[in-house]
Amino acid sequence: MKKFEETFRLKSENKYPFVRFVRAEYSRSENKLLIYFLATAQAVDGGILSDAVKEDIVNTIVPLLPDEITFSVKYIKVHADEETVRVRLMQAITKYVGVAAQAIKPEDVSVRVDEYVIDVRIKAQKAYFSLLNTEDVRDNVVSYLNDNFVENVNYEIIEKYITEEEKRKISEKSLKTVENAGLNCNISVNDDGTVKEDGNHVFTDLIDPSQDTVVLYEQVRQIKATPIENLVGKAYMNVLPMYIGDIKDTLETATVCGKVAGLEKREYKNKNYGLNLPSGGRFKKNTTDEKLPMYSFFIDDTTGKLAVVYFAKDTNVNALDLSLREGVDVVISGKLGERNGIRQILADKMWLADVDYSTIKTELPAKPVSKNYYLVHPEKYFEESQCGMDELMDGKKEVAPYLKGKTFVVFDLETTGLDIGRCKIVQIGSYKIVDGKIVETFSTLVNPGCHIPEDTSAIHGLYDKDVENAPDFKEIVADFYKFSRGATLVGHNAFGFDYPILVRLAKECGYNFDNPVLDTRVIAKNQYRLPSYNLQNLSKYFGIDLECAHNADFDAIATAKLFLILAEKLK
């Protein structure tokens, strides 16, 4: 297409700057080509694009095509007034940088339209300057405008600075806004006009000092990631991934990255996938009779964990099966929503990538492991079947190779609800496995600091009165951090529920649970074909005694025993 445009300009000696070739459609059955040109409104309405000029354009095209092809030319009239260019410009920027486009204020965009030139100048804060000025973004934005207008496009990004007086006004207004919102944080204004605070609530965008009120915006923080292999969708990646921990409920699309864990593959057919989107509605997939592959997994970028679902459009997924595996780094782009209380992204683009995790900046340094336990002390675990009887009857029981020399902490949480982004912990139950033996237990009730809904209490049996004298999570998190440090965390549906809750609440207290994680539900699904993979059914299938389901202590010991069985097949 570009080559045809260049050749046409050359052959016509650039006599027709008021038209631009945009596309061609070929009918194989008719052996006919329909060629589309954009034409300026002035040329069409003013008679510049006369019949004689049109005939001359056709004569210019004839030598450029094979003799056996017939063609016709169609002209599309386009207007390039400043307002129309602004609209198309913001459409392009939003398309190629996503939510970062929200940082561009109307007053920071300058558009000038001459007879044959469109000049675009954008003032951008330092935080967005480099993103908008990358070669990929520049080329894509210019190409988008070229597809909409005839005029040549000049695209310039300049860095926006503010005066000390403007900084002072921004600081005053921001502080007032923060105080009114009931937030406890210290405000400072950077040289690029961005407002920061030393708490962990918000990062704010540039604020116009002329405004009477201040609005706090979430700043899009990004992670450096280099695509290695395109797996799904477009071959090029034009937006850097954002922090998973920065995703808000109102955000409808996102580009994120992280390590793959809990990978599952199954088939889907004639089903509606019940992903609730922020704007409402349900995402519908596959209405044919053909069985197609579906992939589900979790990604972790150290700021948070996110469930990923991908519905293949056909059965040709060999390349995806070869590259997509546990532990690799990927970049995902798609629709955000939630299903069964779990936040998910419905992937429509996917890349195998080299993710530079060192570019992730944490607001609070992770607290060190304490020297001593303070409120909750581990207790030694003793079970006859594990401590000699099996060995006396059958000889020394061999430890599964996967477990040798390793430490695992199997844990379970009971909470105030199923919303992993908001619920609080009311009970922690956990067991430590060292070299294939359960050696310690860590158990505590937790006061969530809020009412436990009746329907939730009916499930796990814990009511407000049961936890009113229990410690807060912030009082015991250091103890559980010490208990689990250096171990691989194991849970049943850990990826989908327990682990993201633990990470979220721990980070609020300054602790970073960055342990490797295993999910016994996922392991069981990969090893066995069973009608159900919930803990109760798996316990029954393997003959594990589960005395009281939905109690953290009982669920954790059942999960620990299940894990020891499943570990026999792990490598």
Phi, psi and omega in degrees: 000312180296320180296319178298316180300315181295318179295319178299317179298318181295312183292327180273001181057030177057034181284345188237068180292348181273004175231152178218129175291133181240322181195168176220141179241126184250127175261109181294322182295322181265353185050048184228141181248128175254117185255129182253132172240141166277144178224137181296149178299323180298320181290320181288309184284334183268003177081006179294321177275072184279172178298325179294319178294318179299318179295321179295322177297317178299315180297330177289326183284325187312309182291347183275349184242155175301150184298327186282354181261127172266154183211163171222160184241136177235138182250134179250118181284131180229146177256140179236047174285162187302318183295317179297318178298318178302314180299312180295323179299312181292327174299316180295314182296317178298321180297322189258347176234001176066222186293346177298338178298336180296341181283346182273118179272147180306322182289348180266003180248121178248126179234128176230128181246116172262187183300319184231009185223139171246118177258124178240126177230128182237127172270125184232142173299160181304323183297335184246349184303310184294324179296311182289339184260006176293153183299319181298313181295314179303309182298318182292319179295314179298317179298320179298315179292322177298329178284350181248341184223160179273323186299149174291141187253125170254122186241120183227132175246126178238149182281137184264129177239159179230160181278165177298323179295318176297320177300318180298315179297317178299315181300314181299312182292321179296316180299317179297317179297316179298317179297317179296329179279356179075025181266144180254093180201158178263133185263138169218153182243126179281168180295336180271004177091000176280145181253131179234158175223154186270006172274198181234033184263303184218160162243140187247150178277175176301135181243130182286118181298339181283345181285150178278334180236162181240134176248133178271120180252147173283122178282138179278106177268137188236156182247136178288123180216132180248119181295137177255317183212130176281124182255322182216139175079209185297148184285338183251147179252114187254358179227130176288145181292146176268168176293131174299323180295345180266356182294131179252159183298333184276350183283129185263330178227158179199158168242123186226172180214172176156177178277140181280136176213150177067036184291129176228147176229130176211182182255152173228152184201127174050044182233148170265123179277119188279058177272115180279119182269151181303326182276001182097163178093174181235144181272120185259135180229148170044102176250013177265175178273354183284134175278125183238154181287145174231133180245138174222139179196180176240149172238147182227121179253013183081345174264346180174175182235142183221133175284140180237136175232132176229124176260112179294143181277341176210183184271357181278083185235024183301315180297320179295318180295328180286322188265325184276112181208171180301135173089350179280157176268132179227157169248132183238136173232137180171193181277139176261149177188197176217151177220126181055038178080002182250126178291135183222161171237130179267103191288135169236351172220143182208135178229139163287133191217160169262107184262126178268092183290345178291344179280352179280127181251125177263139182291324183239132177294141180294136180286148181285167176288130181290154180288326185231160168280143185253303183251318182247119181252134177298151176240146178293143181257132179229128173218128187305317183296338183263344191239047168130325186295317178298322182288325178291322183280319189241008188084173183297125180284128182285134176280138179302136182307325182297333186270343186298130177071013183240156177240133179232142171243111179270126186224159176215144179242143163250142191226179178277354180178191185254356179281105186293344179273349186226334188293161179245158180274137175242348178200139173239129173232131182207156180222137179262131177248123177236123179055038175085004179241138174282119188245331184217158174230145177231120185216138177199147165279156182225132175277115184284348182076015179206170180289137174272117181304145184301318182294329177287317177300325180296336180278305185262354175079013179252126181244172183307318183294333181288334186244004186297331179257007180280157178290156172290161179299321181296340180275338183245353183299324179298323179293315180290327176299316178295317182298323187260354185295136180083001181250159169275127178280138180230134177207161176266115192066037180297318181296321186273345186216288193298311185295310179300328177292313179302313182298315182299309184289326179293320180296326176298337180258003177090013180249138184248101176276085181258024180298152166299150185229138173238145181240113182295333176295315179293317180300315180297320179295327179282340184258331188227149173259100184231156180290335181212148182237021174286164188296322180298314182291320178294321177298317178296318182297320183264005178072032179267131180285116176243093188292319185216094180296149180068026164246130189302320181294313181291319178296321181293317180290324176296319178295320179299315179294321176298316180298319178298326177288312182294331182296340179300331182259358181278149178241000000 
